[in-house]
Amino acid sequence: MAKRRRSDVSNAKAVEPRHVREPVQEILEQARKRADAGEERGRAALDAALRSRRILEVNRVVGELGKARYLNLIHDIPARMSREPFRLQPSVHTFSNIINTCVRCGDLPLARRTVEQMAEQFGVRPNQVTLTALLKGEAQAPVRSMSSAMEVFQRLCDEHAGLKLDTNLRTINTMLRGCVRMCDMRAAKSLMKLVKQIWKTGQQQDAQAEVDLGFGAAFEYYIKVLCYNARPRRAHKVLRKMQRRHIASPTPPMLCELACAYALLGNVAASRSVLSLAAGRAATPAAQGSRPTDSLQLFNRLRDQQADISLMRVERFLNDSSLGSRERSSIAAQVERGGFWSHPRVILDDDEDNEFSELPPLKFHKLFGDRKAVKVEICSGHGDWVTSRARADASTGESICNWVAVEMRLDRVYQTWAKALLDGVRNLAVLGGTAQRMLRRMQNHSVAEVFVNFPDPPPPYLQENKLVLLDAAFMQQVLRVLQPGGVLTIVTDDALYAGCAEDQLRKVLLEAQANARIAHVAEGIEPFVVLTAQRAGQENEEEGRTEGGHDTPTAREGAAALSSRSFFSGDLPHDYGNSYFDSMWKNGNRTRRFFMQIQKK
């Protein structure tokens, strides 16, 4: 029997998870059953609401199903309502719920069609809420700039002049959030002119407490965009203006970004000044007159915690005596030349709008200047996990390997890049683009390990046929770029997503296994080993173990093992590391994790 190659999956002596109290296979099956039962209950509730022939009841159920992201149940509800035997006229609230659900589920084309159909087919005119929901989807589209979203915004303002979208602060803040995601300074500057005009004319009609928070949010978004584009002086000027006019008080995240931008540009005095302003600063305020939801409280609490950590990172960078003036000047010069946009260790997808455009291959030995092993985190988010792992690898004085972070949102690309500079991490590169397109640029057998930590689960109705990330095409790309002996690790807290990702991966592995068996029938070589399935199997099996306590499937039993065992273990290794989303779940008392590793032979 072939001996399994060892993997430094977590740079630790042991990577076995802690004891699993419930069989993972049963947990995943229960999640599937709950999802099926939830969809049936939703379908029954919708049918009952239609039979009641009360538009308020229908809208209530549509809203609840929208929150649960059951777009498949509600996308055609206006047509159903208007037919026999119901003969109900859908209202603008019906359409607003549907469009908002389309955006939450990432189906922007359907949101656009729904806006067109509501007036043409049903004679219902959209309101501010309806169009703001659509603009939210436009501002979240996975593209490199806000130019197309701004064109839609201007067109809607012209076509629906009576709604005064350009004087609605919530609509403008929706667009500004998109500017933050895309680090689009030009669009943000244009939108801030509208915000200032609203402030001057007093056209906003919300309650005063809500108005103040809305203006404060707008200024915070603009300050972040300026900092992401290495414009801290202009951002500081905007902050002072906000304070002078008593619009809002600076929040910890706002001050964090400003201190960081100053520090990277080498302006130590200004950065320390902002740090002193942040000391003792109150937490992010909640809206007056209403109790924030539990999820919003959790988000704000974690947001402030992350800001505190980032402020400490900046202070540590400023106090680091090992950094000489030459090195600080070099960092400042790189930042001043164009920020993260032009940094040699940041690669951005310049043609992301064209899904089928030709992509130049990534050559990691040229990117890093050496031929060390490369490890990749897909959808790296804010960069906490990947920067900590890269720093740990380099802690001995010479990096063991190089790390690559792949992230679609440009604000998170900036955050990862900034953390790497502040922490002195030199063995990390950041790729800005979708996971699928960046994987296509990686050469065959060029990556030692691939990590996917807490991918965003798709809506329940898409689980079986269209996953957001972990589909068969993604798995095939990952297995293509992995070296022999390379490892794919997936971590999620969503049992339903884990089960469906497991089904997709099982199909890919069985197909690869069958192809390999044809090519290597004499040797009996299996192309993949499911490490976590082996460890889970140990709990109930005593035979077939090899050196180190792991049982490696032979050619005869491999297909059966892949078909019968769960690929996931029920917990993370204790030294796996923390990420932003892992901290969010821990703060929310969500502790169950599903952890899967497969190794390419």
C-alpha positions as CSV (number, residue, x, y, z in Angstrom):
1,M,0.0,0.0,0.0
2,A,1.3,3.4,-1.0
3,K,2.4,5.6,1.9
4,R,0.5,8.9,2.1
5,R,2.5,12.0,1.8
6,R,2.5,14.3,4.8
7,S,1.1,17.8,4.5
8,D,1.9,20.9,6.6
9,V,-1.8,21.9,6.5
10,S,-1.6,24.1,9.6
11,N,2.1,24.1,10.4
12,A,1.4,22.0,13.5
13,K,2.2,18.6,14.7
14,A,-1.4,17.4,14.6
15,V,-4.3,18.5,12.5
16,E,-6.9,16.1,13.8
17,P,-10.1,17.8,15.0
18,R,-11.5,17.4,18.4
19,H,-14.0,14.6,19.2
20,V,-17.2,14.9,17.1
21,R,-20.3,14.4,19.4
22,E,-22.7,13.8,16.5
23,P,-21.9,11.9,13.3
24,V,-21.3,14.5,10.6
25,Q,-23.2,12.5,8.0
26,E,-26.4,12.7,10.2
27,I,-26.0,16.4,10.8
28,L,-25.7,17.1,7.0
29,E,-28.7,14.9,6.3
30,Q,-30.8,16.6,8.9
31,A,-29.9,20.0,7.4
32,R,-31.2,18.8,4.0
33,K,-34.4,17.6,5.5
34,R,-34.9,20.9,7.4
35,A,-34.3,22.9,4.2
36,D,-36.8,20.8,2.3
37,A,-39.4,21.1,5.1
38,G,-38.8,24.8,5.3
39,E,-39.5,25.2,1.6
40,E,-42.7,23.1,1.9
41,R,-43.9,25.2,4.8
42,G,-43.2,28.4,2.8
43,R,-45.0,27.1,-0.2
44,A,-48.0,26.2,2.0
45,A,-48.1,29.6,3.7
46,L,-48.0,31.4,0.3
47,D,-50.8,29.2,-1.0
48,A,-52.9,30.0,2.1
49,A,-52.2,33.7,1.8
50,L,-53.3,33.7,-1.8
51,R,-56.5,31.8,-0.9
52,S,-57.3,34.5,1.7
53,R,-57.4,37.1,-1.1
54,R,-55.9,39.7,1.2
55,I,-53.1,41.7,-0.3
56,L,-51.7,42.6,3.1
57,E,-51.4,38.9,4.1
58,V,-49.8,38.0,0.8
59,N,-47.2,40.8,1.2
60,R,-46.5,39.7,4.7
61,V,-45.7,36.1,3.6
62,V,-43.8,37.3,0.6
63,G,-41.7,39.5,2.9
64,E,-40.9,36.6,5.3
65,L,-40.0,34.3,2.4
66,G,-37.8,37.0,1.0
67,K,-35.9,37.3,4.3
68,A,-35.3,33.5,4.1
69,R,-34.1,34.1,0.4
70,Y,-36.7,31.8,-1.1
71,L,-36.7,33.6,-4.4
72,N,-37.9,30.5,-6.2
73,L,-41.3,30.7,-4.4
74,I,-42.0,34.4,-4.8
75,H,-40.4,35.6,-8.1
76,D,-43.6,34.9,-10.1
77,I,-46.1,35.8,-7.4
78,P,-47.5,38.9,-9.2
79,A,-48.6,36.7,-12.2
80,R,-50.1,34.1,-9.9
81,M,-52.0,36.8,-7.9
82,S,-53.5,38.3,-11.0
83,R,-54.9,35.0,-12.5
84,E,-58.0,33.1,-11.6
85,P,-59.2,32.2,-9.0
86,F,-57.4,34.9,-6.9
87,R,-57.7,38.1,-9.1
88,L,-55.5,40.2,-6.8
89,Q,-53.7,43.3,-7.9
90,P,-50.1,43.2,-6.7
91,S,-49.0,46.4,-4.9
92,V,-45.7,48.3,-5.0
93,H,-44.8,46.5,-1.7
94,T,-45.1,43.2,-3.4
95,F,-42.6,44.2,-6.1
96,S,-40.3,45.9,-3.6
97,N,-40.1,42.6,-1.6
98,I,-39.3,40.6,-4.7
99,I,-36.7,43.0,-6.0
100,N,-35.0,43.2,-2.6
101,T,-34.9,39.3,-2.5
102,C,-33.4,39.2,-6.0
103,V,-30.6,41.5,-4.8
104,R,-30.0,39.4,-1.7
105,C,-29.8,36.3,-3.8
106,G,-27.5,37.9,-6.3
107,D,-29.9,37.7,-9.2
108,L,-29.6,41.3,-10.6
109,P,-31.0,40.5,-14.1
110,L,-34.2,39.3,-12.5
111,A,-34.4,42.4,-10.4
112,R,-34.1,44.6,-13.5
113,R,-36.8,42.6,-15.3
114,T,-39.1,42.8,-12.4
115,V,-38.8,46.6,-12.3
116,E,-39.6,46.8,-16.0
117,Q,-42.6,44.4,-15.7
118,M,-44.2,46.1,-12.7
119,A,-45.3,49.1,-14.8
120,E,-45.6,47.5,-18.2
121,Q,-47.6,44.4,-17.2
122,F,-49.3,45.4,-13.9
123,G,-49.6,49.2,-14.0
124,V,-47.7,49.6,-10.7
125,R,-45.2,52.5,-10.5
126,P,-42.1,52.0,-8.4
127,N,-41.4,54.1,-5.3
128,Q,-38.2,55.1,-3.6
129,V,-37.9,51.8,-1.8
130,T,-38.3,49.8,-5.0
131,L,-35.6,51.7,-6.9
132,T,-33.2,51.9,-4.0
133,A,-33.4,48.1,-3.7
134,L,-32.5,47.9,-7.4
135,L,-29.6,50.3,-7.0
136,K,-28.3,48.3,-4.1
137,G,-27.9,45.4,-6.5
138,E,-26.3,47.6,-9.1
139,A,-23.8,48.9,-6.5
140,Q,-22.9,45.4,-5.4
141,A,-22.3,44.0,-8.9
142,P,-18.9,42.2,-9.2
143,V,-17.2,44.8,-11.4
144,R,-14.2,47.1,-11.0
145,S,-16.0,50.5,-10.8
146,M,-19.3,52.2,-10.1
147,S,-19.6,53.7,-13.6
148,S,-22.4,51.4,-14.7
149,A,-24.3,51.7,-11.4
150,M,-23.9,55.5,-11.6
151,E,-25.4,55.5,-15.1
152,V,-28.4,53.5,-13.8
153,F,-28.8,55.9,-10.9
154,Q,-28.8,58.9,-13.2
155,R,-31.3,57.3,-15.6
156,L,-33.7,56.4,-12.8
157,C,-33.4,60.0,-11.4
158,D,-34.4,61.3,-14.8
159,E,-37.1,58.8,-15.5
160,H,-38.7,59.1,-12.0
161,A,-38.0,62.7,-11.3
162,G,-41.0,63.0,-9.0
163,L,-39.5,60.5,-6.6
164,K,-36.4,62.8,-6.1
165,L,-34.0,59.9,-5.7
166,D,-31.1,62.4,-5.8
167,T,-32.4,64.0,-2.6
168,N,-33.0,60.8,-0.8
169,L,-30.2,60.2,1.7
170,R,-30.8,56.5,2.0
171,T,-30.6,56.0,-1.7
172,I,-27.4,58.0,-1.9
173,N,-25.9,56.0,1.0
174,T,-26.7,52.8,-0.8
175,M,-24.7,54.1,-3.7
176,L,-21.9,55.3,-1.4
177,R,-21.6,51.8,0.1
178,G,-21.0,50.5,-3.4
179,C,-18.2,53.2,-3.8
180,V,-16.6,51.7,-0.6
181,R,-16.7,48.2,-2.0
182,M,-15.1,49.3,-5.2
183,C,-12.9,52.0,-3.8
184,D,-14.3,54.4,-6.4
185,M,-13.3,57.9,-5.5
186,R,-14.7,59.6,-8.5
187,A,-18.3,58.3,-8.0
188,A,-18.1,59.0,-4.2
189,K,-17.1,62.6,-4.9
190,S,-20.1,63.0,-7.2
191,L,-22.5,61.5,-4.7
192,M,-21.1,63.6,-1.8
193,K,-22.1,66.8,-3.7
194,L,-25.7,65.6,-3.5
195,V,-25.3,64.9,0.2
196,K,-24.0,68.4,0.9
197,Q,-26.9,69.8,-1.1
198,I,-29.3,67.9,1.0
199,W,-27.7,69.2,4.1
200,K,-27.9,72.7,2.9
201,T,-31.5,72.7,1.7
202,G,-32.9,70.5,4.4
203,Q,-34.9,68.5,1.9
204,Q,-34.5,65.2,3.8
205,Q,-37.8,64.4,5.5
206,D,-36.7,61.7,8.0
207,A,-36.8,62.2,11.8
208,Q,-33.8,64.4,13.0
209,A,-32.1,61.5,14.8
210,E,-32.2,59.3,11.7
211,V,-31.0,62.2,9.5
212,D,-28.0,62.8,11.7
213,L,-27.0,59.1,11.5
214,G,-27.6,59.1,7.8
215,F,-25.3,62.0,7.2
216,G,-22.7,60.5,9.5
217,A,-22.8,57.3,7.5
218,A,-22.3,59.2,4.3
219,F,-19.3,61.1,5.6
220,E,-17.8,57.8,6.9
221,Y,-18.2,56.1,3.6
222,Y,-16.5,59.0,1.8
223,I,-13.7,59.2,4.3
224,K,-13.0,55.4,3.8
225,V,-12.9,55.8,0.1
226,L,-10.4,58.6,0.3
227,C,-8.2,56.6,2.7
228,Y,-8.3,53.5,0.4
229,N,-7.0,55.8,-2.4
230,A,-4.2,57.2,-0.2
231,R,-5.8,60.6,0.3
232,P,-5.7,60.9,4.1
233,R,-5.2,64.7,4.2
234,R,-8.3,65.2,2.2
235,A,-10.1,62.7,4.3
236,H,-9.0,64.5,7.5
237,K,-10.3,67.8,6.1
238,V,-13.7,66.1,5.5
239,L,-13.7,64.8,9.0
240,R,-13.0,68.2,10.5
241,K,-15.8,69.7,8.4
242,M,-18.1,67.0,9.7
243,Q,-17.2,67.8,13.3
244,R,-17.4,71.6,12.8
245,R,-21.0,71.4,11.4
246,H,-22.0,68.9,14.2
247,I,-23.1,66.4,11.6
248,A,-21.7,63.4,13.5
249,S,-18.9,62.3,15.7
250,P,-16.0,60.2,14.3
251,T,-16.5,56.4,14.8
252,P,-13.7,54.0,15.6
253,P,-13.7,52.4,12.1
254,M,-13.5,55.9,10.5
255,L,-10.5,56.9,12.7
256,C,-8.9,53.5,12.1
257,E,-8.8,53.9,8.3
258,L,-7.5,57.5,8.7
259,A,-4.7,56.5,11.1
260,C,-3.7,53.6,8.8
261,A,-3.5,55.7,5.7
262,Y,-1.4,58.3,7.4
263,A,0.9,55.6,8.8
264,L,1.5,54.0,5.4
265,L,2.4,57.4,3.9
266,G,5.0,57.9,6.6
267,N,3.2,60.8,8.3
268,V,3.8,59.6,11.9
269,A,2.7,62.7,13.7
270,A,-0.7,62.8,11.9
271,S,-1.2,59.1,12.5
272,R,-0.5,59.5,16.2
273,S,-2.8,62.5,16.4
274,V,-5.7,60.4,15.0
275,L,-4.8,57.5,17.4
276,S,-5.1,59.9,20.3
277,L,-8.5,61.1,19.0
278,A,-9.6,57.4,18.8
279,A,-8.6,56.7,22.4
280,G,-11.7,56.3,24.5
281,R,-14.0,57.0,21.5
282,A,-17.5,55.7,22.1
283,A,-18.7,52.6,20.2
284,T,-20.7,52.9,17.0
285,P,-24.1,54.6,17.9
286,A,-27.4,52.9,17.4
287,A,-30.4,54.5,15.8
288,Q,-32.6,56.3,18.3
289,G,-36.2,55.5,18.6
290,S,-35.8,51.9,17.7
291,R,-34.0,48.9,19.2
292,P,-31.4,47.5,16.8
293,T,-31.8,43.8,15.8
294,D,-29.6,41.2,17.4
295,S,-27.7,40.7,14.1
296,L,-27.1,44.5,13.9
297,Q,-25.8,44.6,17.5
298,L,-23.5,41.7,16.7
299,F,-22.2,43.4,13.6
300,N,-21.6,46.8,15.4
301,R,-19.9,45.0,18.3
302,L,-17.5,43.1,16.0
303,R,-17.0,46.1,13.8
304,D,-15.7,48.1,16.8
305,Q,-13.6,45.2,18.1
306,Q,-12.0,44.9,14.6
307,A,-11.4,48.7,14.7
308,D,-9.6,48.4,18.1
309,I,-7.4,45.6,16.8
310,S,-6.5,47.6,13.7
311,L,-5.7,50.7,15.7
312,M,-3.3,48.6,17.8
313,R,-1.8,47.3,14.6
314,V,-1.1,50.9,13.5
315,E,0.4,51.8,16.8
316,R,2.6,48.7,16.8
317,F,3.8,49.7,13.3
318,L,4.6,53.3,14.4
319,N,6.5,52.0,17.5
320,D,8.4,49.2,15.6
321,S,12.0,50.1,16.2
322,S,13.2,47.3,13.8
323,L,11.8,49.4,10.9
324,G,14.5,51.8,9.7
325,S,13.9,55.1,8.1
326,R,14.8,53.7,4.7
327,E,12.3,50.9,4.9
328,R,9.5,53.3,6.1
329,S,10.4,55.7,3.2
330,S,10.2,52.7,0.8
331,I,6.7,51.8,2.0
332,A,5.6,55.4,1.8
333,A,6.9,55.8,-1.7
334,Q,5.1,52.7,-2.9
335,V,1.8,53.9,-1.3
336,E,2.3,57.4,-2.7
337,R,2.8,56.1,-6.3
338,G,-0.8,54.9,-6.4
339,G,-1.7,53.0,-3.3
340,F,-2.7,49.4,-3.6
341,W,-3.7,49.9,-7.2
342,S,-0.1,49.9,-8.5
343,H,1.6,47.8,-5.8
344,P,3.7,45.0,-7.3
345,R,2.2,42.4,-5.0
346,V,-1.4,43.3,-5.9
347,I,-2.8,42.0,-9.1
348,L,-6.3,43.3,-10.2
349,D,-8.5,41.8,-12.9
350,D,-8.7,44.5,-15.4
351,D,-11.4,42.9,-17.6
352,E,-13.7,41.5,-15.0
353,D,-16.8,42.6,-17.0
354,N,-15.9,40.2,-19.7
355,E,-16.2,36.7,-18.3
356,F,-14.6,35.0,-21.3
357,S,-11.7,37.4,-21.9
358,E,-8.3,35.9,-22.3
359,L,-6.4,35.9,-19.0
360,P,-2.6,36.0,-18.8
361,P,-1.1,33.2,-16.7
362,L,0.1,33.9,-13.2
363,K,3.8,33.0,-12.7
364,F,4.3,32.8,-8.9
365,H,8.1,32.6,-9.2
366,K,8.2,36.0,-10.9
367,L,5.6,37.5,-8.5
368,F,7.6,36.5,-5.4
369,G,11.1,36.3,-6.8
370,D,11.6,32.7,-5.6
371,R,10.3,29.2,-6.1
372,K,9.0,28.5,-2.6
373,A,5.7,26.6,-2.2
374,V,2.6,28.7,-2.7
375,K,-0.6,28.5,-0.5
376,V,-3.8,30.2,-1.6
377,E,-6.8,31.4,0.4
378,I,-9.9,31.8,-1.8
379,C,-12.3,34.6,-0.9
380,S,-10.0,35.9,1.8
381,G,-12.4,38.6,3.1
382,H,-10.7,41.2,5.3
383,G,-7.4,39.3,5.3
384,D,-7.1,38.5,9.0
385,W,-6.6,34.8,8.5
386,V,-4.2,34.8,5.5
387,T,-2.0,37.6,6.9
388,S,-1.7,35.9,10.3
389,R,-0.8,32.6,8.5
390,A,1.8,34.3,6.3
391,R,3.3,36.1,9.2
392,A,3.5,32.8,11.2
393,D,5.3,31.2,8.3
394,A,7.8,34.0,8.2
395,S,8.3,34.3,12.0
396,T,11.4,32.2,11.9
397,G,13.2,34.9,9.9
398,E,12.9,33.2,6.5
399,S,9.5,32.4,5.1
400,I,8.6,28.8,4.7
401,C,6.3,29.5,1.8
402,N,4.5,32.3,-0.1
403,W,0.8,33.1,0.4
404,V,-1.8,34.4,-2.1
405,A,-5.1,36.0,-1.1
406,V,-7.9,36.0,-3.7
407,E,-10.8,38.5,-3.0
408,M,-13.4,40.0,-5.2
409,R,-14.2,43.2,-3.3
410,L,-11.6,45.9,-3.7
411,D,-12.1,47.4,-0.2
412,R,-11.1,44.0,1.2
413,V,-8.1,43.8,-1.2
414,Y,-7.0,47.1,0.3
415,Q,-7.5,45.9,3.8
416,T,-5.5,42.8,3.3
417,W,-2.7,44.7,1.5
418,A,-2.6,47.3,4.3
419,K,-2.5,44.7,7.1
420,A,0.4,43.0,5.3
421,L,2.4,46.3,5.1
422,L,1.7,47.2,8.7
423,D,2.6,43.7,10.0
424,G,5.7,43.5,7.9
425,V,4.4,40.5,5.9
426,R,6.5,40.2,2.8
427,N,5.5,36.7,1.6
428,L,1.9,37.6,0.7
429,A,0.3,38.8,-2.6
430,V,-3.3,39.8,-3.1
431,L,-5.3,39.0,-6.3
432,G,-8.4,41.2,-6.8
433,G,-11.0,39.4,-8.8
434,T,-13.5,36.5,-8.7
435,A,-12.2,33.2,-7.6
436,Q,-13.2,31.5,-10.8
437,R,-11.2,33.9,-13.0
438,M,-8.2,34.0,-10.8
439,L,-8.0,30.2,-10.6
440,R,-8.1,30.1,-14.4
441,R,-4.9,32.3,-14.4
442,M,-3.0,29.8,-12.1
443,Q,-0.8,27.3,-13.9
444,N,-1.2,23.5,-13.5
445,H,0.3,22.0,-10.4
446,S,1.5,25.5,-9.1
447,V,-0.1,25.5,-5.7
448,A,0.7,23.5,-2.6
449,E,-2.5,24.2,-0.6
450,V,-5.9,25.9,-1.2
451,F,-8.1,27.1,1.6
452,V,-11.7,28.2,1.4
453,N,-12.8,29.6,4.8
454,F,-16.5,30.4,5.5
455,P,-17.8,30.9,1.9
456,D,-21.0,32.8,1.7
457,P,-23.8,30.2,1.5
458,P,-26.2,30.5,-1.4
459,P,-30.0,30.8,-1.1
460,P,-31.6,27.5,0.0
461,Y,-33.3,26.8,-3.3
462,L,-30.0,27.0,-5.2
463,Q,-28.2,24.4,-3.1
464,E,-28.7,21.4,-5.4
465,N,-28.0,22.9,-8.8
466,K,-26.1,26.3,-8.6
467,L,-23.8,27.0,-5.8
468,V,-22.3,30.4,-5.3
469,L,-18.7,29.2,-5.1
470,L,-18.3,25.5,-4.3
471,D,-19.6,23.9,-7.5
472,A,-18.1,21.2,-9.7
473,A,-16.4,23.7,-12.0
474,F,-14.6,25.3,-9.0
475,M,-13.6,22.0,-7.6
476,Q,-12.1,21.0,-10.9
477,Q,-10.1,24.2,-11.2
478,V,-8.7,23.7,-7.7
479,L,-7.7,20.2,-8.3
480,R,-6.0,21.3,-11.5
481,V,-3.8,23.9,-9.9
482,L,-2.9,21.7,-6.9
483,Q,0.5,20.0,-6.9
484,P,0.8,16.2,-6.3
485,G,0.5,16.0,-2.5
486,G,-1.4,19.3,-2.4
487,V,-4.4,19.8,-0.1
488,L,-7.7,21.5,-0.4
489,T,-9.3,22.7,2.9
490,I,-12.9,23.9,3.2
491,V,-14.4,25.3,6.4
492,T,-18.0,26.3,6.7
493,D,-20.5,26.7,9.5
494,D,-23.5,26.0,7.2
495,A,-24.5,22.3,7.4
496,L,-26.7,22.5,4.3
497,Y,-23.9,24.2,2.3
498,A,-21.4,21.6,3.5
499,G,-23.6,18.7,2.4
500,C,-24.1,20.2,-1.1
501,A,-20.5,21.1,-1.5
502,E,-19.6,17.5,-0.5
503,D,-22.0,16.2,-3.2
504,Q,-20.3,18.4,-5.8
505,L,-16.8,17.3,-4.8
506,R,-17.7,13.7,-4.7
507,K,-18.8,13.8,-8.3
508,V,-15.5,15.4,-9.3
509,L,-13.4,13.0,-7.3
510,L,-15.2,9.9,-8.6
511,E,-14.8,11.1,-12.2
512,A,-11.1,11.8,-11.6
513,Q,-10.7,8.5,-9.8
514,A,-12.3,6.6,-12.7
515,N,-10.0,8.3,-15.2
516,A,-6.9,7.7,-13.2
517,R,-7.8,4.0,-12.7
518,I,-7.9,3.6,-16.5
519,A,-4.4,5.2,-16.7
520,H,-2.8,3.5,-13.7
521,V,-4.6,0.2,-13.4
522,A,-1.4,-1.7,-13.0
523,E,-0.2,0.3,-10.0
524,G,-3.6,0.6,-8.4
525,I,-3.0,4.3,-7.6
526,E,-5.8,6.4,-6.3
527,P,-5.5,10.1,-7.2
528,F,-7.0,11.6,-4.0
529,V,-7.2,10.9,-0.3
530,V,-10.0,12.4,1.7
531,L,-8.1,13.1,5.0
532,T,-11.1,14.3,7.1
533,A,-13.2,11.3,5.9
534,Q,-10.4,9.0,7.1
535,R,-10.3,10.7,10.5
536,A,-14.1,10.5,10.8
537,G,-14.0,6.9,9.8
538,Q,-11.5,6.1,12.6
539,E,-14.2,6.7,15.2
540,N,-16.1,3.5,14.0
541,E,-13.3,1.5,12.3
542,E,-10.4,-0.4,13.8
543,E,-8.9,-2.0,10.7
544,G,-7.0,-0.8,7.7
545,R,-4.8,1.7,9.4
546,T,-1.4,2.7,8.1
547,E,1.5,4.6,9.7
548,G,0.2,7.5,11.7
549,G,-3.2,6.0,12.4
550,H,-4.8,6.8,9.0
551,D,-6.5,4.3,6.7
552,T,-5.7,5.0,3.0
553,P,-8.4,3.6,0.6
554,T,-7.0,1.1,-1.9
555,A,-8.0,1.0,-5.5
556,R,-10.5,-1.7,-4.7
557,E,-12.3,0.1,-1.9
558,G,-11.7,3.8,-2.9
559,A,-14.9,4.3,-4.8
560,A,-17.0,2.8,-2.1
561,A,-15.3,4.9,0.6
562,L,-16.0,8.1,-1.4
563,S,-19.6,7.2,-1.9
564,S,-20.4,6.2,1.7
565,R,-18.4,8.5,4.0
566,S,-18.8,12.2,4.8
567,F,-15.9,14.3,3.7
568,F,-16.4,16.7,6.6
569,S,-15.2,16.5,10.2
570,G,-17.2,18.3,12.8
571,D,-14.6,20.7,14.2
572,L,-11.5,22.7,13.4
573,P,-8.0,22.0,14.5
574,H,-7.2,24.0,17.6
575,D,-4.4,26.0,15.9
576,Y,-6.2,26.6,12.5
577,G,-6.4,30.4,13.0
578,N,-9.1,33.0,13.2
579,S,-10.8,35.1,10.5
580,Y,-13.3,38.0,10.6
581,F,-16.2,35.7,9.9
582,D,-15.1,33.1,12.4
583,S,-15.0,35.8,15.1
584,M,-18.4,36.9,14.0
585,W,-19.9,33.5,14.5
586,K,-18.1,33.1,17.9
587,N,-19.5,36.4,19.0
588,G,-22.9,35.2,18.0
589,N,-22.4,31.9,19.9
590,R,-22.3,29.9,16.7
591,T,-19.6,27.3,17.4
592,R,-20.3,24.4,15.1
593,R,-17.8,24.1,12.2
594,F,-17.5,21.7,9.3
595,F,-13.9,21.1,8.2
596,M,-12.9,19.1,5.1
597,Q,-9.5,18.3,3.6
598,I,-8.6,16.3,0.6
599,Q,-5.1,15.5,-0.7
600,K,-4.1,15.1,-4.3
601,K,-1.8,12.1,-4.7
